[in-house]
């Protein structure tokens, strides 16, 4: 799309959306803190013309907290949009919502998606897809408002505002709110509900900082540093899958061969993934189904994806691409299952950065707040 290309929107009669008596068939139970957040979300969605920030730690179960509010919205013939910055998250959410709302017309929109019409009553889309809509939704849910590119591209919040009806309700979801939203909450310009504990009640795994003097030299040769190899061979639970985050695509791709050469893992059990990888959906599914033992990734998988039992490593955690929010989200990939809530999180670095220190302080603060409840 070019700047000079005209955009058109419908100004005819308003569509009438399906009114369902009992649209949600999810049978799970919410914790006390999830239920409190769910009630606030539902009240905001029903009230209209209002905003709510849901500040919930990684693994708190934000998706399940939305179900009741969305169900009530569909009962009142409302149209709902759940927008998120990452296509991988859209692909993960669509089957979960289709299972919970089997009779609802749901569409998943992202670059390259098979569905393209955008006429569903419940739309799950990347935030870029919101440029296609004007005054279309009664309820707008923006997931991961702190994530790139939503927080860095002014056109995306503008598109979200235009896609919502003038009297729409807007729900913002985040585990790591930016300073802007924290100030709005503190000044009471933005209503908020806080969920400081994971759904299984265990604290967030606390990252361990591992100094590695040979880090840059090893990575420049597309090799894992000796400190990582030593840690790998002495892991607390070697049966866990391993998710390795690196700052560059080329490093992700070439590190695969090195780890195979080191006989850490069989060739068919390891791969890499990044934003421009045409097979990334298939690879993530294989990792989730435990067909892969080790997955090397860029920050494309820092948030919104769930794996039941993983250890998490960041190689070159001091790189600029790993800011505080990214490191907190990356750490949040571990320990998400009640059957294995204590995955290891290791930040390999050659010098501590403010981002590392602040990320660990943030996780400690959330865990401390959770223990008080």
Long-range contacts (C-beta under 8 A, 24 or more apart in sequence): 1-131, 7-134, 9-133, 9-134, 9-135, 15-79, 16-77, 17-77, 17-78, 17-79, 17-121, 18-74, 18-77, 18-104, 18-105, 18-121, 19-74, 19-75, 19-76, 19-77, 20-74, 20-75, 20-103, 20-104, 21-75, 22-71, 22-75, 23-70, 23-71, 23-74, 23-75, 23-101, 23-103, 23-104, 24-67, 24-68, 24-70, 24-71, 24-74, 24-100, 24-101, 25-99, 25-100, 25-101, 25-102, 26-64, 26-67, 26-99, 26-100, 28-64, 30-61, 30-64, 30-65, 31-61, 31-197, 31-199, 31-201, 33-60, 33-195, 33-196, 33-197, 33-373, 34-60, 34-61, 34-64, 34-65, 34-195, 34-199, 36-193, 36-195, 37-65, 37-193, 37-195, 38-64, 38-65, 38-66, 38-67, 38-68, 38-69, 40-191, 40-193, 41-65, 41-66, 41-68, 41-69, 41-171, 41-193, 42-68, 42-69, 42-72, 44-69, 44-169, 44-171, 44-191, 45-69, 45-70, 45-72, 45-73, 45-78, 45-139, 45-169, 45-171, 46-72, 46-73, 46-76, 46-169, 47-169, 48-138, 48-167, 48-168, 48-169, 49-166, 49-167, 49-168, 49-169, 50-169, 50-170, 50-191, 51-169, 51-170, 51-171, 51-172, 51-190, 51-191, 52-169, 52-170, 52-171, 52-172, 52-190, 52-191, 52-192, 52-193, 53-172, 53-174, 53-177, 53-181, 53-184, 53-185, 53-190, 53-191, 53-192, 53-193, 54-171, 54-172, 54-173, 54-174, 54-192, 54-193, 54-195, 55-174, 55-175, 55-177, 55-185, 55-192, 55-193, 55-194, 55-195, 56-173, 56-174, 56-175, 56-194, 56-195, 57-175, 57-195, 57-196, 57-197, 57-198, 57-204, 57-332, 57-366, 57-370, 58-175, 58-198, 58-204, 58-303, 58-328, 58-329, 58-331, 58-332, 58-333, 58-336, 59-198, 59-199, 59-200, 59-204, 59-332, 59-335, 59-336, 60-175, 60-195, 60-197, 60-198, 60-199, 61-198, 61-199, 62-143, 62-173, 62-195, 63-93, 63-96, 64-199, 65-195, 66-141, 66-171, 67-100, 69-139, 69-171, 70-101, 70-122, 70-139, 71-101, 73-138, 73-139, 74-101, 74-104, 74-121, 74-122, 78-138, 78-139, 79-121, 79-122, 79-123, 79-136, 79-137, 79-138, 79-139, 80-121, 80-122, 80-123, 80-137, 80-138, 80-139, 80-141, 81-122, 81-123, 81-124, 81-125, 81-130, 81-133, 81-136, 81-137, 81-139, 81-140, 81-141, 81-163, 81-164, 82-122, 82-123, 82-124, 82-125, 82-141, 82-143, 83-124, 83-125, 83-126, 83-127, 83-129, 83-130, 83-140, 83-141, 83-142, 83-143, 83-160, 84-124, 84-125, 84-126, 84-127, 84-142, 84-143, 84-144, 84-147, 84-304, 85-126, 85-127, 85-143, 85-144, 85-147, 85-148, 85-149, 85-150, 85-156, 86-126, 86-144, 86-147, 86-300, 86-303, 86-304, 87-111, 87-112, 87-113, 87-126, 88-280, 88-281, 88-284, 88-300, 88-301, 88-304, 88-305, 89-143, 89-144, 89-303, 89-304, 89-305, 90-124, 90-125, 90-126, 91-281, 92-304, 92-305, 92-306, 93-124, 94-124, 97-122, 97-124, 127-156, 127-159, 127-160, 128-156, 128-159, 130-156, 130-159, 130-160, 130-162, 130-163, 131-155, 131-159, 133-159, 133-162, 133-163, 134-162, 134-163, 135-162, 135-163, 135-164, 135-165, 135-166, 136-163, 136-164, 136-165, 137-163, 137-164, 137-165, 137-168, 138-165, 138-167, 138-168, 138-169, 139-168, 139-169, 139-170, 139-171, 140-164, 140-168, 140-169, 140-170, 140-171, 141-170, 141-171, 141-173, 142-170, 142-171, 142-172, 142-173, 143-173, 143-304, 144-173, 144-174, 144-175, 144-303, 144-304, 145-172, 145-173, 145-174, 145-177, 145-178, 145-181, 146-174, 146-176, 146-177, 146-178, 146-181, 146-325, 147-303, 147-325, 151-178, 175-303, 175-328, 175-329, 175-332, 176-324, 176-325, 176-328, 176-329, 176-362, 178-325, 194-369, 196-366, 196-369, 196-370, 196-373, 197-370, 197-373, 198-335, 198-336, 198-341, 199-338, 200-337, 200-338, 200-341, 202-335, 202-338, 202-341, 202-342, 203-367, 203-370, 203-371, 204-331, 204-332, 204-335, 204-363, 204-366, 204-367, 205-312, 205-331, 205-334, 205-335, 205-342, 205-343, 205-344, 205-345, 206-331, 206-345, 206-360, 206-363, 206-364, 206-367, 207-327, 207-331, 207-345, 207-346, 207-347, 207-356, 207-359, 207-360, 207-363, 208-344, 208-345, 208-346, 208-347, 209-317, 209-347, 209-349, 209-352, 209-356, 209-360, 210-346, 210-347, 210-348, 210-349, 211-349, 211-350, 211-351, 212-348, 212-349, 212-350, 213-350, 215-315, 215-316, 215-348, 215-349, 215-350, 216-316, 216-350, 219-246, 219-251, 219-315, 219-316, 222-250, 222-251, 222-254, 222-255, 222-257, 222-258, 223-255, 223-258, 224-255, 224-258, 224-259, 224-262, 224-315, 225-315, 225-348, 227-348, 228-313, 228-315, 228-348, 229-262, 229-264, 231-313, 231-346, 232-264, 235-311, 235-344, 236-344, 237-311, 237-340, 237-343, 237-344, 239-309, 240-309, 240-310, 240-311, 240-340, 240-343, 240-344, 241-287, 241-290, 241-292, 241-293, 241-294, 241-295, 241-307, 241-309, 241-310, 241-311, 242-293, 242-294, 242-295, 242-310, 242-311, 242-312, 242-313, 243-295, 243-297, 243-301, 243-307, 243-310, 243-311, 243-312, 243-313, 243-333, 244-294, 244-295, 244-296, 244-297, 244-313, 244-314, 244-315, 245-297, 245-298, 245-299, 245-301, 245-302, 245-312, 245-313, 245-314, 245-315, 245-322, 245-330, 246-296, 246-297, 246-298, 246-314, 246-315, 246-316, 247-298, 247-299, 247-315, 247-316, 247-319, 247-320, 247-321, 247-322, 248-298, 249-274, 249-275, 249-276, 249-298, 251-315, 252-296, 252-297, 252-298, 255-296, 255-315, 256-296, 259-294, 264-294, 265-293, 265-294, 266-293, 269-293, 269-294, 270-294, 270-295, 270-296, 271-295, 271-296, 272-296, 272-297, 273-297, 273-298, 273-300, 273-301, 274-298, 274-300, 275-300, 299-326, 299-330, 301-333, 302-326, 302-329, 302-330, 302-333, 303-329, 303-332, 305-333, 306-336, 307-333, 307-336, 308-336, 308-337, 308-339, 308-340, 309-337, 309-339, 309-340, 309-343, 310-334, 310-343, 311-343, 311-344, 311-345, 311-346, 312-343, 312-344, 312-345, 312-346, 313-345, 313-346, 313-348, 314-346, 314-347, 314-348, 315-348, 316-348, 316-349, 316-350, 317-347, 317-348, 317-349, 317-353, 317-356, 318-349, 318-350, 318-351, 318-352, 318-353, 318-355, 318-356, 322-355, 322-356, 323-355, 324-354, 324-355, 324-358, 324-359, 324-362, 326-355, 327-355, 327-356, 327-359, 328-359, 328-362, 328-363, 331-359, 331-363
